Amino acid sequence: MTAAMGPKVTGDAVAAPGPIGDGDAERRSSPRVLVDLEVDCASEDNYLFAYITDISATGIFVRTTTPEQPGTHLNLRLAEDGANRLEIEGEVIWVNPYRPGTPDNLHPGMGIRFVNLDSDSRDRLFELIRRFAYLS
């Protein structure tokens, strides 16, 4: 799943709603906060170091040219600060595949919903979101 492997474009098998727009805010159960935050994503077969562009209490958007398929479960490690990482589980919900040369393909990546959050992880996640919301 590294950049050297090239983009993973699978055509009809991938749900691709497109970049996040104003209409998407109405479907969200939690407000999102724009961030530039490191995340490590690991599945059974792949490992990806990427950046989160937005985060909410329910999920994240990871910008990448090599998104996983919807339904894929990932182990996520978010950088809370220089020394601490928050480890949580997520599921890929939707994908905007990388389409080279397409002018409307500004935000390739994957939307990931958090799953199986324990109370400690939820509290740490909320604190991380509050910190970024305060800074923006």
A tleap script that builds the chain and sets N, CA, C and O, in Angstrom:
source leaprc.protein.ff14SB
mol = sequence {
  NMET THR ALA ALA MET GLY PRO LYS VAL THR
  GLY ASP ALA VAL ALA ALA PRO GLY PRO ILE
  GLY ASP GLY ASP ALA GLU ARG ARG SER SER
  PRO ARG VAL LEU VAL ASP LEU GLU VAL ASP
  CYS ALA SER GLU ASP ASN TYR LEU PHE ALA
  TYR ILE THR ASP ILE SER ALA THR GLY ILE
  PHE VAL ARG THR THR THR PRO GLU GLN PRO
  GLY THR HIE LEU ASN LEU ARG LEU ALA GLU
  ASP GLY ALA ASN ARG LEU GLU ILE GLU GLY
  GLU VAL ILE TRP VAL ASN PRO TYR ARG PRO
  GLY THR PRO ASP ASN LEU HIE PRO GLY MET
  GLY ILE ARG PHE VAL ASN LEU ASP SER ASP
  SER ARG ASP ARG LEU PHE GLU LEU ILE ARG
  ARG PHE ALA TYR LEU CSER
}
set mol.1.N position { 0.812 -1.180 0.000 }
set mol.1.CA position { 0.000 0.000 0.000 }
set mol.1.C position { 0.860 1.250 0.000 }
set mol.1.O position { 0.369 2.323 0.353 }
set mol.2.N position { 2.094 1.154 -0.373 }
set mol.2.CA position { 2.975 2.296 -0.447 }
set mol.2.C position { 2.805 2.998 -1.777 }
set mol.2.O position { 2.217 2.451 -2.709 }
set mol.3.N position { 3.324 4.213 -1.859 }
set mol.3.CA position { 3.222 4.976 -3.100 }
set mol.3.C position { 3.906 4.253 -4.248 }
set mol.3.O position { 3.498 4.400 -5.400 }
set mol.4.N position { 4.945 3.472 -3.950 }
set mol.4.CA position { 5.660 2.766 -5.001 }
set mol.4.C position { 4.793 1.713 -5.676 }
set mol.4.O position { 5.058 1.327 -6.814 }
set mol.5.N position { 3.762 1.248 -4.984 }
set mol.5.CA position { 2.886 0.235 -5.547 }
set mol.5.C position { 1.893 0.831 -6.540 }
set mol.5.O position { 1.271 0.100 -7.310 }
set mol.6.N position { 1.742 2.142 -6.528 }
set mol.6.CA position { 0.845 2.799 -7.459 }
set mol.6.C position { -0.561 2.891 -6.929 }
set mol.6.O position { -0.892 2.276 -5.916 }
set mol.7.N position { -1.401 3.666 -7.619 }
set mol.7.CA position { -2.764 3.856 -7.154 }
set mol.7.C position { -3.581 2.584 -7.297 }
set mol.7.O position { -3.348 1.772 -8.192 }
set mol.8.N position { -4.543 2.428 -6.395 }
set mol.8.CA position { -5.439 1.285 -6.420 }
set mol.8.C position { -6.796 1.777 -6.907 }
set mol.8.O position { -7.588 2.291 -6.117 }
set mol.9.N position { -7.064 1.629 -8.165 }
set mol.9.CA position { -8.330 2.056 -8.753 }
set mol.9.C position { -9.050 0.810 -9.217 }
set mol.9.O position { -8.528 0.057 -10.039 }
set mol.10.N position { -10.247 0.588 -8.695 }
set mol.10.CA position { -10.928 -0.658 -9.007 }
set mol.10.C position { -12.259 -0.445 -9.710 }
set mol.10.O position { -13.049 -1.383 -9.814 }
set mol.11.N position { -12.524 0.738 -10.185 }
set mol.11.CA position { -13.723 0.995 -10.976 }
set mol.11.C position { -15.008 0.784 -10.215 }
set mol.11.O position { -15.216 1.392 -9.164 }
set mol.12.N position { -15.887 -0.083 -10.737 }
set mol.12.CA position { -17.220 -0.253 -10.195 }
set mol.12.C position { -17.252 -0.821 -8.783 }
set mol.12.O position { -18.270 -0.690 -8.104 }
set mol.13.N position { -16.186 -1.442 -8.322 }
set mol.13.CA position { -16.188 -2.069 -7.008 }
set mol.13.C position { -16.069 -1.058 -5.880 }
set mol.13.O position { -16.253 -1.424 -4.719 }
set mol.14.N position { -15.767 0.198 -6.178 }
set mol.14.CA position { -15.517 1.200 -5.150 }
set mol.14.C position { -16.620 2.243 -5.168 }
set mol.14.O position { -16.931 2.816 -6.212 }
set mol.15.N position { -17.206 2.484 -4.005 }
set mol.15.CA position { -18.167 3.571 -3.876 }
set mol.15.C position { -17.387 4.864 -3.802 }
set mol.15.O position { -16.486 4.992 -2.973 }
set mol.16.N position { -17.708 5.817 -4.642 }
set mol.16.CA position { -16.945 7.067 -4.685 }
set mol.16.C position { -17.879 8.254 -4.713 }
set mol.16.O position { -18.230 8.725 -5.795 }
set mol.17.N position { -18.298 8.760 -3.552 }
set mol.17.CA position { -19.218 9.877 -3.523 }
set mol.17.C position { -18.582 11.193 -3.903 }
set mol.17.O position { -19.292 12.178 -4.105 }
set mol.18.N position { -17.266 11.243 -4.007 }
set mol.18.CA position { -16.597 12.478 -4.380 }
set mol.18.C position { -16.128 13.238 -3.163 }
set mol.18.O position { -16.307 12.787 -2.032 }
set mol.19.N position { -15.522 14.401 -3.392 }
set mol.19.CA position { -14.989 15.196 -2.297 }
set mol.19.C position { -16.081 15.656 -1.348 }
set mol.19.O position { -17.248 15.761 -1.726 }
set mol.20.N position { -15.694 15.923 -0.137 }
set mol.20.CA position { -16.618 16.389 0.876 }
set mol.20.C position { -17.106 17.776 0.499 }
set mol.20.O position { -16.304 18.656 0.184 }
set mol.21.N position { -18.392 17.972 0.528 }
set mol.21.CA position { -18.981 19.267 0.207 }
set mol.21.C position { -19.924 19.717 1.291 }
set mol.21.O position { -20.108 19.013 2.283 }
set mol.22.N position { -20.534 20.893 1.121 }
set mol.22.CA position { -21.431 21.448 2.115 }
set mol.22.C position { -22.627 20.544 2.372 }
set mol.22.O position { -23.092 20.467 3.510 }
set mol.23.N position { -23.145 19.855 1.354 }
set mol.23.CA position { -24.285 18.981 1.527 }
set mol.23.C position { -23.987 17.802 2.427 }
set mol.23.O position { -24.901 17.237 3.026 }
set mol.24.N position { -22.707 17.413 2.534 }
set mol.24.CA position { -22.338 16.289 3.372 }
set mol.24.C position { -22.464 16.617 4.854 }
set mol.24.O position { -22.660 15.716 5.670 }
set mol.25.N position { -22.354 17.895 5.215 }
set mol.25.CA position { -22.442 18.283 6.611 }
set mol.25.C position { -23.804 17.924 7.187 }
set mol.25.O position { -23.906 17.640 8.381 }
set mol.26.N position { -24.846 17.931 6.373 }
set mol.26.CA position { -26.176 17.604 6.856 }
set mol.26.C position { -26.293 16.135 7.239 }
set mol.26.O position { -27.122 15.795 8.083 }
set mol.27.N position { -25.487 15.247 6.644 }
set mol.27.CA position { -25.541 13.817 6.925 }
set mol.27.C position { -24.706 13.443 8.136 }
set mol.27.O position { -24.837 12.330 8.645 }
set mol.28.N position { -23.863 14.324 8.607 }
set mol.28.CA position { -22.943 13.998 9.691 }
set mol.28.C position { -23.642 14.063 11.042 }
set mol.28.O position { -24.434 14.969 11.303 }
set mol.29.N position { -23.339 13.091 11.896 }
set mol.29.CA position { -23.892 13.104 13.240 }
set mol.29.C position { -23.015 13.906 14.197 }
set mol.29.O position { -23.460 14.272 15.285 }
set mol.30.N position { -21.780 14.182 13.804 }
set mol.30.CA position { -20.847 14.955 14.621 }
set mol.30.C position { -20.137 15.977 13.737 }
set mol.30.O position { -19.764 15.666 12.606 }
set mol.31.N position { -19.947 17.204 14.253 }
set mol.31.CA position { -19.227 18.198 13.450 }
set mol.31.C position { -17.779 17.784 13.238 }
set mol.31.O position { -17.168 17.168 14.111 }
set mol.32.N position { -17.232 18.123 12.078 }
set mol.32.CA position { -15.849 17.774 11.791 }
set mol.32.C position { -14.958 18.982 12.013 }
set mol.32.O position { -15.401 20.127 11.924 }
set mol.33.N position { -13.696 18.706 12.302 }
set mol.33.CA position { -12.686 19.733 12.521 }
set mol.33.C position { -11.582 19.479 11.509 }
set mol.33.O position { -11.089 18.358 11.385 }
set mol.34.N position { -11.194 20.526 10.786 }
set mol.34.CA position { -10.118 20.393 9.816 }
set mol.34.C position { -8.782 20.288 10.552 }
set mol.34.O position { -8.504 21.064 11.466 }
set mol.35.N position { -7.962 19.321 10.144 }
set mol.35.CA position { -6.679 19.077 10.798 }
set mol.35.C position { -5.647 18.688 9.750 }
set mol.35.O position { -5.978 18.415 8.596 }
set mol.36.N position { -4.416 18.668 10.168 }
set mol.36.CA position { -3.320 18.082 9.403 }
set mol.36.C position { -2.577 17.225 10.418 }
set mol.36.O position { -1.639 17.680 11.073 }
set mol.37.N position { -3.016 15.970 10.534 }
set mol.37.CA position { -2.576 15.099 11.607 }
set mol.37.C position { -2.072 13.787 11.030 }
set mol.37.O position { -2.709 13.212 10.148 }
set mol.38.N position { -0.938 13.309 11.520 }
set mol.38.CA position { -0.386 12.041 11.056 }
set mol.38.C position { -1.229 10.873 11.552 }
set mol.38.O position { -1.758 10.901 12.664 }
set mol.39.N position { -1.347 9.847 10.712 }
set mol.39.CA position { -2.021 8.618 11.108 }
set mol.39.C position { -1.323 7.437 10.447 }
set mol.39.O position { -0.927 7.511 9.284 }
set mol.40.N position { -1.176 6.361 11.188 }
set mol.40.CA position { -0.709 5.095 10.646 }
set mol.40.C position { -1.929 4.200 10.541 }
set mol.40.O position { -2.668 4.043 11.514 }
set mol.41.N position { -2.151 3.610 9.370 }
set mol.41.CA position { -3.285 2.725 9.129 }
set mol.41.C position { -2.740 1.341 8.793 }
set mol.41.O position { -1.933 1.192 7.875 }
set mol.42.N position { -3.180 0.336 9.535 }
set mol.42.CA position { -2.718 -1.022 9.269 }
set mol.42.C position { -3.905 -1.959 9.138 }
set mol.42.O position { -4.808 -1.964 9.975 }
set mol.43.N position { -3.889 -2.752 8.077 }
set mol.43.CA position { -4.868 -3.819 7.904 }
set mol.43.C position { -4.088 -5.129 7.952 }
set mol.43.O position { -2.887 -5.128 8.220 }
set mol.44.N position { -4.766 -6.241 7.695 }
set mol.44.CA position { -4.077 -7.526 7.718 }
set mol.44.C position { -2.958 -7.590 6.684 }
set mol.44.O position { -1.924 -8.218 6.916 }
set mol.45.N position { -3.172 -6.931 5.529 }
set mol.45.CA position { -2.233 -7.058 4.417 }
set mol.45.C position { -1.365 -5.831 4.166 }
set mol.45.O position { -0.314 -5.944 3.535 }
set mol.46.N position { -1.779 -4.666 4.643 }
set mol.46.CA position { -1.112 -3.425 4.247 }
set mol.46.C position { -0.842 -2.508 5.428 }
set mol.46.O position { -1.420 -2.650 6.506 }
set mol.47.N position { 0.061 -1.557 5.184 }
set mol.47.CA position { 0.400 -0.525 6.154 }
set mol.47.C position { 0.515 0.791 5.396 }
set mol.47.O position { 1.123 0.843 4.327 }
set mol.48.N position { -0.062 1.845 5.940 }
set mol.48.CA position { -0.046 3.147 5.283 }
set mol.48.C position { 0.243 4.225 6.309 }
set mol.48.O position { -0.388 4.282 7.364 }
set mol.49.N position { 1.206 5.080 5.989 }
set mol.49.CA position { 1.455 6.299 6.760 }
set mol.49.C position { 0.822 7.424 5.959 }
set mol.49.O position { 1.181 7.630 4.799 }
set mol.50.N position { -0.108 8.153 6.551 }
set mol.50.CA position { -0.845 9.173 5.801 }
set mol.50.C position { -1.186 10.343 6.713 }
set mol.50.O position { -0.718 10.424 7.848 }
set mol.51.N position { -2.009 11.245 6.193 }
set mol.51.CA position { -2.464 12.403 6.944 }
set mol.51.C position { -3.980 12.469 6.960 }
set mol.51.O position { -4.646 12.209 5.958 }
set mol.52.N position { -4.505 12.822 8.116 }
set mol.52.CA position { -5.934 13.068 8.283 }
set mol.52.C position { -6.174 14.521 7.913 }
set mol.52.O position { -5.421 15.400 8.330 }
set mol.53.N position { -7.222 14.783 7.129 }
set mol.53.CA position { -7.548 16.168 6.787 }
set mol.53.C position { -8.743 16.685 7.574 }
set mol.53.O position { -8.918 17.895 7.715 }
set mol.54.N position { -9.570 15.769 8.090 }
set mol.54.CA position { -10.609 16.190 9.024 }
set mol.54.C position { -10.934 15.050 9.973 }
set mol.54.O position { -10.743 13.876 9.657 }
set mol.55.N position { -11.439 15.432 11.162 }
set mol.55.CA position { -11.734 14.466 12.212 }
set mol.55.C position { -13.012 14.888 12.913 }
set mol.55.O position { -13.302 16.078 13.032 }
set mol.56.N position { -13.769 13.915 13.371 }
set mol.56.CA position { -14.948 14.164 14.198 }
set mol.56.C position { -14.997 13.079 15.260 }
set mol.56.O position { -14.118 12.218 15.311 }
set mol.57.N position { -16.012 13.113 16.103 }
set mol.57.CA position { -16.162 12.111 17.147 }
set mol.57.C position { -16.488 10.747 16.563 }
set mol.57.O position { -16.357 9.736 17.252 }
set mol.58.N position { -16.913 10.701 15.300 }
set mol.58.CA position { -17.319 9.426 14.711 }
set mol.58.C position { -16.368 8.900 13.649 }
set mol.58.O position { -16.463 7.729 13.282 }
set mol.59.N position { -15.441 9.731 13.134 }
set mol.59.CA position { -14.549 9.229 12.104 }
set mol.59.C position { -13.568 10.260 11.583 }
set mol.59.O position { -13.466 11.377 12.092 }
set mol.60.N position { -12.836 9.837 10.526 }
set mol.60.CA position { -11.807 10.675 9.921 }
set mol.60.C position { -11.852 10.536 8.405 }
set mol.60.O position { -12.420 9.587 7.867 }
set mol.61.N position { -11.235 11.513 7.727 }
set mol.61.CA position { -10.958 11.376 6.305 }
set mol.61.C position { -9.445 11.325 6.154 }
set mol.61.O position { -8.732 12.210 6.629 }
set mol.62.N position { -8.962 10.276 5.488 }
set mol.62.CA position { -7.523 10.097 5.262 }
set mol.62.C position { -7.256 10.350 3.792 }
set mol.62.O position { -7.798 9.663 2.927 }
set mol.63.N position { -6.419 11.338 3.512 }
set mol.63.CA position { -6.047 11.629 2.133 }
set mol.63.C position { -4.973 10.642 1.694 }
set mol.63.O position { -3.908 10.554 2.305 }
set mol.64.N position { -5.265 9.899 0.626 }
set mol.64.CA position { -4.315 8.928 0.098 }
set mol.64.C position { -4.680 8.573 -1.339 }
set mol.64.O position { -5.851 8.609 -1.717 }
set mol.65.N position { -3.689 8.237 -2.121 }
set mol.65.CA position { -3.939 7.775 -3.488 }
set mol.65.C position { -4.138 6.264 -3.523 }
set mol.65.O position { -4.423 5.697 -4.578 }
set mol.66.N position { -3.988 5.607 -2.365 }
set mol.66.CA position { -4.140 4.149 -2.301 }
set mol.66.C position { -5.132 3.757 -1.200 }
set mol.66.O position { -4.752 3.094 -0.234 }
set mol.67.N position { -6.391 4.159 -1.339 }
set mol.67.CA position { -7.360 3.823 -0.288 }
set mol.67.C position { -7.690 2.335 -0.267 }
set mol.67.O position { -7.570 1.640 -1.276 }
set mol.68.N position { -8.103 1.869 0.892 }
set mol.68.CA position { -8.572 0.499 1.053 }
set mol.68.C position { -10.027 0.417 0.576 }
set mol.68.O position { -10.683 1.442 0.391 }
set mol.69.N position { -10.517 -0.790 0.383 }
set mol.69.CA position { -11.888 -1.014 -0.053 }
set mol.69.C position { -12.867 -0.732 1.091 }
set mol.69.O position { -12.529 -0.968 2.251 }
set mol.70.N position { -14.079 -0.231 0.788 }
set mol.70.CA position { -15.107 -0.093 1.827 }
set mol.70.C position { -15.319 -1.434 2.529 }
set mol.70.O position { -15.335 -2.491 1.897 }
set mol.71.N position { -15.480 -1.363 3.850 }
set mol.71.CA position { -15.646 -2.564 4.656 }
set mol.71.C position { -14.355 -3.042 5.296 }
set mol.71.O position { -14.391 -3.868 6.208 }
set mol.72.N position { -13.210 -2.538 4.836 }
set mol.72.CA position { -11.921 -2.929 5.405 }
set mol.72.C position { -11.784 -2.373 6.818 }
set mol.72.O position { -12.044 -1.193 7.053 }
set mol.73.N position { -11.380 -3.217 7.752 }
set mol.73.CA position { -11.110 -2.777 9.122 }
set mol.73.C position { -9.636 -2.433 9.238 }
set mol.73.O position { -8.770 -3.157 8.747 }
set mol.74.N position { -9.364 -1.302 9.904 }
set mol.74.CA position { -8.002 -0.810 10.043 }
set mol.74.C position { -7.680 -0.546 11.502 }
set mol.74.O position { -8.549 -0.136 12.272 }
set mol.75.N position { -6.444 -0.779 11.878 }
set mol.75.CA position { -5.925 -0.328 13.162 }
set mol.75.C position { -5.299 1.034 12.909 }
set mol.75.O position { -4.402 1.170 12.077 }
set mol.76.N position { -5.774 2.034 13.627 }
set mol.76.CA position { -5.335 3.410 13.418 }
set mol.76.C position { -4.504 3.872 14.601 }
set mol.76.O position { -4.842 3.613 15.756 }
set mol.77.N position { -3.410 4.559 14.297 }
set mol.77.CA position { -2.575 5.181 15.326 }
set mol.77.C position { -2.462 6.651 15.000 }
set mol.77.O position { -1.786 7.034 14.045 }
set mol.78.N position { -3.130 7.486 15.802 }
set mol.78.CA position { -3.136 8.930 15.597 }
set mol.78.C position { -2.123 9.576 16.526 }
set mol.78.O position { -2.015 9.199 17.693 }
set mol.79.N position { -1.381 10.548 16.013 }
set mol.79.CA position { -0.386 11.263 16.814 }
set mol.79.C position { -1.103 12.292 17.681 }
set mol.79.O position { -1.579 13.309 17.176 }
set mol.80.N position { -1.180 12.030 18.995 }
set mol.80.CA position { -1.792 12.998 19.912 }
set mol.80.C position { -0.840 14.164 20.162 }
set mol.80.O position { -1.244 15.327 20.140 }
set mol.81.N position { 0.404 13.841 20.396 }
set mol.81.CA position { 1.455 14.836 20.576 }
set mol.81.C position { 2.765 14.153 20.211 }
set mol.81.O position { 2.749 13.063 19.639 }
set mol.82.N position { 3.875 14.758 20.520 }
set mol.82.CA position { 5.156 14.203 20.118 }
set mol.82.C position { 5.442 12.803 20.630 }
set mol.82.O position { 6.145 12.041 19.966 }
set mol.83.N position { 4.908 12.438 21.812 }
set mol.83.CA position { 5.257 11.161 22.419 }
set mol.83.C position { 4.110 10.148 22.437 }
set mol.83.O position { 4.351 8.941 22.414 }
set mol.84.N position { 2.873 10.629 22.477 }
set mol.84.CA position { 1.725 9.732 22.642 }
set mol.84.C position { 0.980 9.498 21.337 }
set mol.84.O position { 0.844 10.393 20.504 }
set mol.85.N position { 0.506 8.274 21.185 }
set mol.85.CA position { -0.327 7.912 20.036 }
set mol.85.C position { -1.604 7.276 20.552 }
set mol.85.O position { -1.591 6.472 21.485 }
set mol.86.N position { -2.701 7.654 19.926 }
set mol.86.CA position { -4.005 7.089 20.238 }
set mol.86.C position { -4.261 5.950 19.264 }
set mol.86.O position { -4.283 6.163 18.052 }
set mol.87.N position { -4.455 4.747 19.781 }
set mol.87.CA position { -4.704 3.579 18.937 }
set mol.87.C position { -6.180 3.226 19.002 }
set mol.87.O position { -6.716 2.947 20.075 }
set mol.88.N position { -6.845 3.240 17.826 }
set mol.88.CA position { -8.256 2.917 17.745 }
set mol.88.C position { -8.529 2.103 16.485 }
set mol.88.O position { -7.696 2.036 15.582 }
set mol.89.N position { -9.687 1.498 16.439 }
set mol.89.CA position { -10.088 0.700 15.286 }
set mol.89.C position { -11.040 1.501 14.418 }
set mol.89.O position { -11.859 2.268 14.925 }
set mol.90.N position { -10.931 1.321 13.110 }
set mol.90.CA position { -11.815 1.999 12.183 }
set mol.90.C position { -12.236 1.088 11.048 }
set mol.90.O position { -11.621 0.050 10.801 }
set mol.91.N position { -13.298 1.493 10.360 }
set mol.91.CA position { -13.784 0.767 9.192 }
set mol.91.C position { -13.923 1.744 8.035 }
set mol.91.O position { -14.505 2.817 8.191 }
set mol.92.N position { -13.391 1.376 6.876 }
set mol.92.CA position { -13.524 2.213 5.690 }
set mol.92.C position { -14.996 2.192 5.274 }
set mol.92.O position { -15.571 1.129 5.039 }
set mol.93.N position { -15.590 3.371 5.188 }
set mol.93.CA position { -17.004 3.504 4.850 }
set mol.93.C position { -17.188 3.890 3.389 }
set mol.93.O position { -18.079 3.375 2.714 }
set mol.94.N position { -16.347 4.794 2.903 }
set mol.94.CA position { -16.436 5.223 1.504 }
set mol.94.C position { -15.050 5.582 1.000 }
set mol.94.O position { -14.130 5.853 1.772 }
set mol.95.N position { -14.932 5.575 -0.317 }
set mol.95.CA position { -13.651 5.839 -0.968 }
set mol.95.C position { -13.858 6.821 -2.112 }
set mol.95.O position { -14.824 6.713 -2.866 }
set mol.96.N position { -12.950 7.775 -2.234 }
set mol.96.CA position { -12.853 8.630 -3.409 }
set mol.96.C position { -11.552 8.212 -4.090 }
set mol.96.O position { -10.480 8.670 -3.696 }
set mol.97.N position { -11.630 7.341 -5.115 }
set mol.97.CA position { -10.405 6.787 -5.707 }
set mol.97.C position { -9.566 7.837 -6.419 }
set mol.97.O position { -10.071 8.856 -6.889 }
set mol.98.N position { -8.290 7.561 -6.482 }
set mol.98.CA position { -7.336 8.401 -7.205 }
set mol.98.C position { -7.549 8.193 -8.701 }
set mol.98.O position { -7.491 7.067 -9.196 }
set mol.99.N position { -7.794 9.287 -9.409 }
set mol.99.CA position { -7.999 9.245 -10.857 }
set mol.99.C position { -7.065 10.269 -11.491 }
set mol.99.O position { -7.442 11.431 -11.645 }
set mol.100.N position { -5.851 9.860 -11.861 }
set mol.100.CA position { -4.865 10.797 -12.415 }
set mol.100.C position { -5.419 11.525 -13.635 }
set mol.100.O position { -6.081 10.932 -14.487 }
set mol.101.N position { -5.135 12.810 -13.700 }
set mol.101.CA position { -5.525 13.611 -14.853 }
set mol.101.C position { -6.960 14.085 -14.830 }
set mol.101.O position { -7.380 14.798 -15.741 }
set mol.102.N position { -7.723 13.715 -13.823 }
set mol.102.CA position { -9.112 14.149 -13.721 }
set mol.102.C position { -9.161 15.432 -12.896 }
set mol.102.O position { -8.760 15.422 -11.733 }
set mol.103.N position { -9.646 16.541 -13.472 }
set mol.103.CA position { -9.589 17.818 -12.763 }
set mol.103.C position { -10.437 17.870 -11.495 }
set mol.103.O position { -10.144 18.669 -10.605 }
set mol.104.N position { -11.481 17.042 -11.383 }
set mol.104.CA position { -12.317 17.090 -10.185 }
set mol.104.C position { -11.861 16.115 -9.101 }
set mol.104.O position { -12.582 15.919 -8.122 }
set mol.105.N position { -10.705 15.506 -9.243 }
set mol.105.CA position { -10.194 14.536 -8.285 }
set mol.105.C position { -9.221 15.213 -7.321 }
set mol.105.O position { -8.053 14.835 -7.233 }
set mol.106.N position { -9.717 16.216 -6.601 }
set mol.106.CA position { -8.861 17.010 -5.724 }
set mol.106.C position { -8.618 16.357 -4.369 }
set mol.106.O position { -7.636 16.677 -3.699 }
set mol.107.N position { -9.501 15.444 -3.954 }
set mol.107.CA position { -9.398 14.869 -2.620 }
set mol.107.C position { -9.502 13.351 -2.641 }
set mol.107.O position { -10.470 12.802 -2.116 }
set mol.108.N position { -8.526 12.652 -3.237 }
set mol.108.CA position { -8.587 11.194 -3.175 }
set mol.108.C position { -8.332 10.724 -1.746 }
set mol.108.O position { -7.543 11.325 -1.016 }
set mol.109.N position { -8.999 9.659 -1.361 }
set mol.109.CA position { -8.781 9.131 -0.024 }
set mol.109.C position { -9.927 8.262 0.423 }
set mol.109.O position { -10.678 7.724 -0.391 }
set mol.110.N position { -10.055 8.128 1.756 }
set mol.110.CA position { -11.084 7.252 2.306 }
set mol.110.C position { -11.663 7.832 3.589 }
set mol.110.O position { -10.953 8.398 4.420 }
set mol.111.N position { -12.976 7.671 3.719 }
set mol.111.CA position { -13.680 8.035 4.940 }
set mol.111.C position { -13.719 6.827 5.851 }
set mol.111.O position { -14.131 5.743 5.439 }
set mol.112.N position { -13.293 7.011 7.086 }
set mol.112.CA position { -13.189 5.907 8.041 }
set mol.112.C position { -14.032 6.227 9.268 }
set mol.112.O position { -13.921 7.307 9.849 }
set mol.113.N position { -14.889 5.261 9.659 }
set mol.113.CA position { -15.712 5.403 10.866 }
set mol.113.C position { -15.022 4.662 11.998 }
set mol.113.O position { -14.533 3.547 11.814 }
set mol.114.N position { -14.985 5.287 13.178 }
set mol.114.CA position { -14.419 4.629 14.351 }
set mol.114.C position { -15.370 3.529 14.822 }
set mol.114.O position { -16.588 3.708 14.809 }
set mol.115.N position { -14.814 2.401 15.234 }
set mol.115.CA position { -15.616 1.298 15.770 }
set mol.115.C position { -14.974 0.788 17.055 }
set mol.115.O position { -13.765 0.904 17.252 }
set mol.116.N position { -15.804 0.222 17.922 }
set mol.116.CA position { -15.353 -0.416 19.162 }
set mol.116.C position { -14.511 0.492 20.050 }
set mol.116.O position { -13.497 0.057 20.595 }
set mol.117.N position { -14.925 1.760 20.201 }
set mol.117.CA position { -14.191 2.680 21.075 }
set mol.117.C position { -14.519 2.392 22.530 }
set mol.117.O position { -15.689 2.375 22.914 }
set mol.118.N position { -13.492 2.164 23.343 }
set mol.118.CA position { -13.736 2.053 24.781 }
set mol.118.C position { -13.797 3.468 25.362 }
set mol.118.O position { -13.489 4.437 24.668 }
set mol.119.N position { -14.187 3.590 26.612 }
set mol.119.CA position { -14.403 4.917 27.197 }
set mol.119.C position { -13.108 5.731 27.275 }
set mol.119.O position { -13.139 6.943 27.061 }
set mol.120.N position { -11.981 5.099 27.573 }
set mol.120.CA position { -10.712 5.820 27.637 }
set mol.120.C position { -10.323 6.363 26.253 }
set mol.120.O position { -9.924 7.520 26.128 }
set mol.121.N position { -10.441 5.530 25.226 }
set mol.121.CA position { -10.110 5.972 23.864 }
set mol.121.C position { -11.040 7.085 23.417 }
set mol.121.O position { -10.599 8.041 22.778 }
set mol.122.N position { -12.331 6.973 23.745 }
set mol.122.CA position { -13.297 8.017 23.376 }
set mol.122.C position { -12.939 9.340 24.043 }
set mol.122.O position { -12.982 10.392 23.405 }
set mol.123.N position { -12.583 9.290 25.334 }
set mol.123.CA position { -12.199 10.503 26.058 }
set mol.123.C position { -10.954 11.142 25.438 }
set mol.123.O position { -10.896 12.360 25.267 }
set mol.124.N position { -9.963 10.316 25.106 }
set mol.124.CA position { -8.732 10.838 24.491 }
set mol.124.C position { -9.026 11.417 23.105 }
set mol.124.O position { -8.462 12.444 22.725 }
set mol.125.N position { -9.909 10.757 22.354 }
set mol.125.CA position { -10.302 11.257 21.039 }
set mol.125.C position { -11.002 12.608 21.171 }
set mol.125.O position { -10.680 13.540 20.434 }
set mol.126.N position { -11.952 12.728 22.094 }
set mol.126.CA position { -12.660 13.991 22.299 }
set mol.126.C position { -11.699 15.102 22.693 }
set mol.126.O position { -11.843 16.237 22.238 }
set mol.127.N position { -10.721 14.788 23.532 }
set mol.127.CA position { -9.735 15.794 23.934 }
set mol.127.C position { -8.894 16.241 22.736 }
set mol.127.O position { -8.606 17.427 22.582 }
set mol.128.N position { -8.512 15.304 21.907 }
set mol.128.CA position { -7.744 15.626 20.697 }
set mol.128.C position { -8.561 16.536 19.778 }
set mol.128.O position { -8.032 17.514 19.250 }
set mol.129.N position { -9.823 16.227 19.585 }
set mol.129.CA position { -10.695 17.035 18.729 }
set mol.129.C position { -10.873 18.432 19.323 }
set mol.129.O position { -10.800 19.428 18.604 }
set mol.130.N position { -11.108 18.506 20.643 }
set mol.130.CA position { -11.254 19.819 21.303 }
set mol.130.C position { -10.004 20.667 21.126 }
set mol.130.O position { -10.092 21.871 20.886 }
set mol.131.N position { -8.833 20.033 21.246 }
set mol.131.CA position { -7.570 20.761 21.096 }
set mol.131.C position { -7.461 21.367 19.695 }
set mol.131.O position { -7.096 22.534 19.552 }
set mol.132.N position { -7.777 20.579 18.657 }
set mol.132.CA position { -7.717 21.086 17.302 }
set mol.132.C position { -8.803 22.115 17.027 }
set mol.132.O position { -8.558 23.086 16.311 }
set mol.133.N position { -9.997 21.926 17.578 }
set mol.133.CA position { -11.086 22.887 17.376 }
set mol.133.C position { -10.713 24.221 18.011 }
set mol.133.O position { -11.026 25.277 17.461 }
set mol.134.N position { -10.048 24.186 19.161 }
set mol.134.CA position { -9.633 25.392 19.847 }
set mol.134.C position { -8.556 26.139 19.047 }
set mol.134.O position { -8.553 27.369 19.011 }
set mol.135.N position { -7.651 25.401 18.411 }
set mol.135.CA position { -6.564 26.010 17.667 }
set mol.135.C position { -7.010 26.597 16.327 }
set mol.135.O position { -6.351 27.485 15.788 }
set mol.136.N position { -8.135 26.100 15.787 }
set mol.136.CA position { -8.550 26.582 14.463 }
set mol.136.C position { -9.443 27.790 14.530 }
set mol.136.O position { -9.868 28.302 13.494 }
savepdb mol mol.pdb
quit
